[in-house]
Amino acid sequence: MAEPRWETPQPLGVVAVRQEVLSAIAARAIAGIEGVRSLRGGGIIGLLGGGEEGIQITIRGDVVDVELRIAVVLGYSVHSVAQAVQRRVREDLEGMVGITVGRVDVHVRHVIPPEEILMLEGGEDGEG
């Protein structure tokens, strides 16, 4: 019944951060990385036929593990993009929340040609 959240005692009380907030921070972190697209909700995930959520956060006491499913734009180094995702997600969660990140597992589920990205982004914005 209790919602999943991370808590840490502070001198003036407890700081609690909901699991959804941690997911939102991770999503925002990967949005800024060139060559990567999140498989989170509508848009690309719907068009590619994937059904699983793109970001999963597991809270283990004072440590969180992050599992991400992404698409990489064709022409970018999958290895480099995945490593950049791992670094940025860890840095943002630790820097913004003060939480310890145990693992950041990245699963590359799709490689998308750049012209399809342009079509998908134009369609989501109502342009195109």
Residue pairs with C-beta under 8 A, 6 or more apart in sequence:
3 18
3 19
4 18
4 19
4 57
4 59
5 16
5 17
5 18
5 19
5 59
6 16
6 17
6 19
6 22
6 59
6 62
6 64
6 97
6 99
7 14
7 15
7 16
7 17
8 14
8 15
8 62
8 98
8 99
15 98
17 97
17 99
19 57
19 59
21 97
22 57
22 59
22 64
22 66
22 93
22 97
22 99
23 55
23 57
25 92
25 93
25 96
25 97
26 55
26 57
26 66
26 68
26 89
26 92
26 93
27 38
27 40
27 54
27 55
28 92
29 85
29 88
29 89
29 91
29 92
29 93
30 36
30 38
30 68
30 70
30 85
30 88
30 89
31 38
32 88
33 81
33 84
33 85
33 88
34 76
35 72
35 73
35 75
35 76
35 77
35 81
36 70
36 71
36 72
36 73
36 76
36 81
36 84
36 85
37 44
37 70
37 71
37 72
37 73
37 112
37 117
38 44
38 54
38 55
38 68
38 70
38 71
39 45
39 48
39 50
39 52
39 54
39 69
39 70
39 71
39 109
39 110
40 53
40 54
40 55
41 53
41 54
42 124
43 120
43 124
44 71
44 112
44 120
45 51
45 54
47 120
48 71
48 109
48 110
48 112
50 69
50 109
50 110
52 69
53 69
54 68
54 69
54 70
55 66
55 67
55 68
55 69
56 66
56 67
56 68
57 64
57 65
57 66
57 67
58 64
58 65
58 66
58 67
60 102
62 99
62 100
63 99
63 100
63 101
63 102
64 93
64 99
64 100
64 101
64 102
65 101
65 102
65 103
65 104
65 105
66 89
66 93
66 101
66 103
66 104
66 105
67 105
67 107
68 85
68 89
68 104
68 105
68 106
68 107
69 107
69 109
70 81
70 82
70 85
70 106
70 107
70 108
70 109
71 108
71 109
71 110
71 111
71 112
72 78
72 81
72 82
72 108
72 110
72 111
72 112
73 111
73 112
73 113
73 114
73 117
74 111
74 112
74 113
74 114
75 114
78 108
78 111
81 108
82 106
82 108
85 104
85 106
86 104
86 106
89 101
89 104
90 101
90 104
93 99
93 101
94 100
94 101
112 120
119 128
122 128
